[in-house]
């Protein structure tokens, strides 16, 4: 605004200069001397003389107009009388024109024109210097975005699948709404709440919901926004953030990805004096500085609580931890219903069925699933979103879009069909394996095809028999390739990797080895400042290491032999399923179950015991 005013002032000055120097040439009237005016008046050649200050406008009898100038303060009548010319005799009309306010204004501007121009330029330079200076000192200002509780547009109704977490945070909402109720009982509300959970579980959404429910100001900032290349900037931003929070209390300060500045001190390459640690120290000081009368609650989110500094987690700072995990079946149904609001759904869409097909999905995955289904329906010009769109969206979220344009040879297609059929048949025959839900040879992402198992229930505990049957189902594809084609391909590389990891975890982490007994082997080390595991310290002898290798090899070998026996006993069913896949590419649901359940299945299962019994 101010810069615009300065530019306008400079423009006015330029226009004034232009009119000052070029007004005479713009008018077009011929200028004559004052003596010529007196002579023409004496000879009776003039009709009228108009006086405007020191300017004379002369009109001749022939209709020509001339301009002339007289001395400042002199009178044209006196000049004519001095020349012994009577205006009445010469019949010359003399009129005096008063000066207007506008001309006085322009005259004033012209008088002070140099000073105006100099002042405008000086003011412009000062403003530019102030702008750069303020930009320099703004490094220390907080970049937190402030909003009111209503502006978040999120309440607890928009958060589903985490009922326990909502109950924990309801206390915070009640304190912000009615602090006197808690203060009367002598209770102290937690100063900080740490939201812990994997990516996509709704930590940021939960913090916004708390602010929306309480109806208080909401300061949001990421942990990475505190740190800059300049020393002391992070600590300064922390101070500024908490000063703003105190002025707007009661309020909520939300720090997303706090592990960016809250990592264990002294573990980094910079020692104990780097910028990140100074920022963390300032956060610790500010959280301690809140008195009981300051209704400011700090909410932070992280998916790496193990690398946070212990001083940050002690009581008095982040004294309450709320865990948000991937939702169970009931939670997934609720999340799908939330994200399906406002979307036209077909009658065949059942959220319970979709939820059962999405084990391990986070809240973000389910939101993406509902959006992908809507996009697919719009792409097909459908009026409603059907179950087919949701089913395709599940596959897209898991493996990516189908690569239908990929050209593969008939030989490769046949190998893929037998490979995936091997997974399906072995998994179906094993008692403790998850039920087979879908088999396809449609390429998605890096996968040439895949077999999707659908667990009957969400589980967090695994038995030895379940692990062995999982390894056996993973070996089914390679076993089918070897039996049918007499050779194996690289298509089983990921299967072997998964099977090996399960077998090694059974022996070294879960104590499921009969020879080695119930103990763990190896101590995993991680560099806190890197935030990931980089090595494993061996706390066992070379002889034990050899035994571990033998146990892992035995688990894999038994599972592979058992899978091969199942494939050999059910060769006809394998051929039938592979032939169907080569023609139709995909089979799922009841149709797949019907194909796998017949007399040959029963006989095959009888001749092929589960790896769990091996």
N, C-alpha and C positions, 0 to 999 in steps of 0.2 A: 504493500500500500504506500509506504513512504517512498520507495524507489519510484513508483508511478508518479507521485507528486513532483519529485525532483525532475523527472523527464518532462513533465508538463511545463514546469517552470523554464527549463532550458528551451523548449519549443516556443513559448511565448516570447522569450528574449530574442530568439532568431527571427521570428515574425516581425517584432518591433524594429530590429535592425534593417530588415528588408524594406519595410515601409518607409523608414527614415531615409535611406539612401536611394530608393527607387520610386518613391511616390511621385516625383516630378515627371519621370519618364512614363509612368503608367497613365497619368491624367490625359496627355495628348494636347493640351492647350499651349499656345505659343506664349513665351514669356518676353515681356518688354520692360524697358527701364521706366522709372518714375517720371523722368523728364519727358519721355515720349507720351506718357499718360497726360501730363499737364499741357503739352502742345496740342494733343488731339482734343482735349476738353476746350482749349481756347479757340480752336477752329470749328467747334461745334460738331465734331465727328463722333462723339460718344453719346450713347443713349442712357447708360447707367453705370454706376460704380458701386460695387458691393465690398464693404470693408469687413474683414474677419481677422482681428488682431493686427498683425503687420502684413497680412496678405490682402491683395486687391484683386478682385475679379472684375474685368472691364468688358462691357458689351458695346460694340460699335453700332453705328446706324445701319451698316451693311449686314449685321447679324453675326459677325465674327466675335469670338470670345478670346480675350487675352488675360494673362496673369502678370502681376507685378508685385513688388514688395517695397514697403516704405520703412523708414527707421522706426524702431521700437519707441513708443510714446508720442510720436508726432501725429498730427491730424491732417487728413487729406484736404479738409476744408481750409485750414490755415495755409497749407501749401498752395492751394488755388488762389487764395486771397493775396498771398505774397507775390504771386505772378499776375496780380490784377485781373483775375478771372472770376466773374460772378457766376456761380452755378445756375442761378435763375435765368440769367441772360443767355447762357450757353445751353439751357434746357437739359442739363445733365442731372439725372436722379442719383442721389447719394444715399445709400442705406448702410446701416451698421448692423452686422450679424454678431449676436452674442456667442461666446464660446460655450460648448456643451461640456457636460461632466465627463463624457467619454474622451473628448479630446484632452481635457485636463488630466485624466487618468493616464492616457498614453504619453502625454508630455512628462508626467511624473516618472513613468517607467523609463522614458528615454533619458531623463536626467540621471537616474540611478542605474542605468543599464550596465555599465562595467562592474559595479559593485554586485548587482544581482547575479551576473554570470559567474563571477569569481566565487561568490558564496555558494551557488548551486554546485559548482564543481568540487569545492572543498567539502561540502556536506556529503556528496556522493562518495568521495574517497574515504571519509570517516566511516560511513555506513558499511562500505566494503571491508574495511579493516576490522570493524566490530563483528561483522558476520564471520570472518575467518577465525577471530579470537574466540567467539562463543562456540564455534564448531570444535575448536581445539579443546576447550575446557569441558565440552559435553561428553568427552570420553568417560568421565567419572560419573555420569548420570545413569540411572537405572533404565534399562530397556524393557522393563516390565509393562505389559499391556493391561490396563485397568478397565474393568467393566463392572456393571452392577449385577446383582444376582439375577435380575430379570433379563439382562442382556445375554446371559449365557444360553437362555432358551432350553435348559435341560433341568429336569427334576428326577426324582427317584423313579417315577413312572417310566422314564426313558431308559432306565438301567435294569436289565433282567439277567437272571441266571446267577446272581451273587447275593442272595438274600441275607446270608450271614454278615457279609461286608456292609450291607446297607443298615443292618441293625447296629453294628459297631459304630458307624458314622452318624446314626440318628442322634446319639448323645451329643455329638459336636453341634449338630443343627439345633438341638434343644437349648444348648448353652448359649449359642449366638442369639437365639430368639429371646430366651428368658434367663439371662445370667443371674438374676436375683434369686431364682429358685435354688440354684446350686450354692451360691455364696451364703445363703441363709443357713445351709446345712454344714458350712465349713468345708465344702468340697472344692477341689481344684481341678479344672478341666485340663486335659493334656495339652501341653504347649505345641507339640508336634505330632503329626500322624504320618506314618510311612506306609505307602501303598506298595505292596510287593506282589509281583506276578510276572508271568511270561509276556512277551510282546503280544499286543492285540487283545488282552483280557479286559480292557476298559478302565485302566487306571486314571487316565486323563478325563475320561467321561465321568467317572465317579466323583472326581474333585469338582468338576463343573456342576454336577448334580447337587453336591453339598452347598455350594454357593447359591444355586438356584432355589433350593429349599429354604435356606436361611434368609434369602433376600438381602444379602450384604455385599459390599464391594469385593471384587475378585481380582487379585493381581496374579498374572500368569507370566512365567519366564522359564526359559530352558537353562539347565546348568551350564551349557557351553557358552551362553551369552554373557556370563560374568567375566570370562577370561579374554584378555587382549594381549597384544605384543608388548604393551607398555607396562612397566612395573607399577603396582599399586592400583591399577584401574579396577581389577576385580573386587578388591576390598572396598574401594570407593563406591562402586555400584551396589554392593551389599548394604552399605550404610545408607545410601540414598533410598534403596528399596524399603528398608525397614522404617525409615523416617516417614515416607509416604504412607506406609501401612499404619503407623501410629496416628497420623493426622486423620485417617479415614476409618479408624476403629469404631465398632467391631468390623472385622474383615477377615478374609482368607488370603494367604500368600501361598501360591502353588508353584513349586519348583519341579519341573519335569526333568527326568534323567539326571537326578542329583549325583549319580555316580561319576559324572564328568568332573565335578569339583570336590566330591566327598570321599575320594579314595583314600586308602590307608596312608597316613603321613610317613615320610621317611623311606617309602618303598620305591620311589621313582629314581630315575637317573639324575635328577636335579638335586638330590639330597633333601634337606629340610628347609630350603630357602627359596624354592621356586615359587612362581606366581600363583600356581594352583593352591598350594598349601597356605599361602597368605590369605587367599580368598576363603578357604575352609575355616581358618582361624577366625576370620571376621564373622562368618556365619555362626560359629560356636559362641562368640562373644555376644552377638546380637540376640540369639535365642536365650542366653542366660540373662540378658538385660531386661527382658520383659518382666514387669511387675504383675502382680495378681490383678490389678485394675485395668490392665491393657488387654482388651479382648481381641487379640490377634492370634490366629491359629495358623501354623505353618503346616501345609500338606505337601509332601514330596512323594515322587514316584520313581521306582527303579526296578529293573529286572535282574540286578546283580547285588543283592544285599550282602553277599559274602565278602565283597571287596570294600565295603564302607568302613570308615574309621570308627573304632569303638567309642570314641568320645562323642560322636554324632548320635550313637544309638543308646547312650545311657539315659536313665530316668531324669527328667527335667528338660530334655531336648526332644528327641523323638521317642516318647515313652509309650506310644501305642503303635503296634504294627498290624496292619490289615492285609491279609493275603487274598489275592484274587487269582484263582486258578482257572484252567479250562473248564467249561461247564459240563455237567453230566447231561443225561438224556432230557430230564425235566427242564434243566436250565436252557438247553438248546432249543426246546420247544418254545419257551418264553421269549428267547432272543429272536427267533424266527418270526414270532407273532409281532414283536415290536417293529422289526424292520420290514414287515409286510403291510403295515398300516398305510392306507392310502393307495395300495396297489390292487388292481382288479384281478382277483384270483379265480381260477376255474373251479368247478365243483369237485374235480378229481384230486385236488391238492389237499393232502393231509400232512400237517406239520409233524405229527408223531412219526409217520413213516420216514419223512425226510430227516428228522432228528436222529433216528436209529441208523441211518446210512452215513452219518457224519461224525463218527467217534474221533475225538482228538481235535476237533475244530475249535478255534478260539472265537470270541465274539466278533473280532474283525473279519475272520474267515466267513462267518455266517452272514455278516452284513454284505460282504463281497458276493456271497452266494446269491442272496436275494436280488442284489443289483444286477448280477450277470443274467439271472433268469428274466428280469424285466427287459434287459437289453436284447436278449435273444427273441423274446416275444415281439418286441417292437420291430426287430429286424425282419421277422416273418410276417409283419403286418397283421398280427393277431390282436383281438380286442381284449383278451384275457390271458393271464399267465397260467399255463397248464403244468401238470406234473412232469411232462416230458422236458420242459424247459428247465425245471429244477434238477432233474436227473442229469441232463447235459451239463448244467452249471457245476454240479458236484465233480464231475470228471474234469472239467476245465480248471477248477480250483486245485484239484489234486495233481493233475499231470499237464495242464495247459491245454490250449485249443488243439483240436484234431488236425493232423497233418495229412488230409485226404489227398492232397495234390502230390504227395511223395510217391514216386514210381519205384516199386520193388519187383524183383524177379519172382517168378512162380516158385523157384526153389526156396528163396528166402521166406516167402509167405508160408510155404508148407512147414518149414522148420519152426517158424514163429507159432504157427497153429498147434503143432505137436508140443512145443515147449510150454505154452500156456495151458494146454489140455493136461499136461503132466502135473502142473501145479494144482489144477482143479481136482483131478482124480485122487491124487495122494492126500490133499487136504480134506477131501470129502470122506475118505476111508479112515482117517485117523480120528480116534475118539475125542481126544482133547484139543484138536485144532479148531479154529474158528470156522463157522459155516462159510462155504463159498457162495458169494452173491452174484458176481459178474465176471465173465471172461470175454476179452476182446483182443483182437489183433490190429485194431486201429492205432496208428502211431500217434503219440502225444509227447511233445517235448523230446527228451532223450530216450523215451521208451518206445520200443517197437511194438509193444502190446503189454497187457498186464492182466493179472487175476486179482480181483478185489475180494477180500474176506470181510465178512460183516460179523463182528462180535455180538453175541446175544445180550451182553450187558457190559457196562463200563467196569473195568477192573483196575485196581491199583496193586494187587498182590498176584504173584505168579507162582505156580508150583513147578516142580521138576518135570512132571509129565507134560505140562503145557509147553514148557520150553523145548522139550525133546520133539514134540509134535510140530512145533513151529519150525524147527530145524529140518524135520522131515519134509514138510510142505515146501520149504525153500529149495530142497534138493530135488523135488519132483520134476522140474523142467529139465535139468541136466540129465537126470536118469532117463527121461523120455527120449531125449536126443540120442543118447548112446544106444539105447535098445532099438530104436527105429532106424537110425541112419548109420549106426556103427561108429560114430565119431561125435565129438562135442564141439561147440562153438563158443565164441566170446559172449554170447547172450546171457550166460549164467554168471557173469562176473559179479554183478551186484547181489545176486542170490548167495553166492559163496561168501561175500564180504559180510552180509547180514548174519548168515549162519555161523561164521567164525566168531564174530563179535558176541553172539548169544552164548556160544559154547565157552568162550574164554571168560565171560562174565559169570557164568555158572560155576566155574572152577575157582576163579580168583576173587570174586566179590560176594557171591551168595552162599559159599560153603556147600555146594551141591555135589561135591566129589566124594565118593566112598573111600578112596585111597587116601586123600589128603585131609579129610575131615572138616569140621565146622570152623574154619578160620579164613581170613582174607590174606591175600598176597599182594605185595606192592603198595607203596605209599605214593599217591599221586601228588605232585607238586605243581603249583601254579604261581606265576609272578603276578602279584596283585596289580602292579601298574599296567600290565598287559591285559589282565582280566581273562586269562584263559590258561588251560593246562598246557604245559610245554614239556614236561618230563615226568617220569615215574621212577621213584627210588626203589630199588630192589632190596627187600628185607628178608630174603631167603637165599639158600645156597644154590650152587649149580645143580646139585642132585635133585632138589625140589623143583628147579626150573625144568629139568628134563621130565620129571613126573607130570608137571603141569602140561607140557607139550603132549605127553602121551595121553593124558586124560582128554584134552581138547581133540586130539586126533581120533581117539576112540569114539567120542560122542559124534563127531562128523561122519566117521566111517560107518558106524552102526545106522545112523540116520539115512545115509546114502544107500546102503545095502537094503534097508527096509523099504525105502522109496522104490528101488529097482524091483523088488519082489512084488510090490503093489502094482506097478506099471505092467510087469510081465503077466500077472494074473488077470489084469483087466485090459488086455491089449485090444479086444474088440470094442470095448467102450471108448478106449483112447482113440481108435481110428474113427469111430462114429462122431465123437465130439470134434476132432480135428477137421474132418470133412465138412461138418456143419459150419465151423468157423471160417474155412476157406471160401465157402459160398456166401455166408451172411455176415461175417466179420465179428458179430457180437451176439452173445447169449447171456441172459440174466434171469434172476428171480425164479418163479415157479417152473418155468420152462427148463431152466438148467437143473433144478432139483429133480424134476421128473425124468430127465435124461440120465441122471446119475443114479437114481434109485430104481433098481430092478434086480432080478435074480442074480445076474452076473456080479452086481455090486456086493451082494451078500456073500457070494462064494469067494469073491476076491478078498473081502475083509477077513474072512475066516482063514484064508491061507497066508495072510500077511499081518502078523501081529504088529502092534504099535511100537514105535521106538521106546515109549515109556516102559514097556515091559522087557526091553532088550537088556 
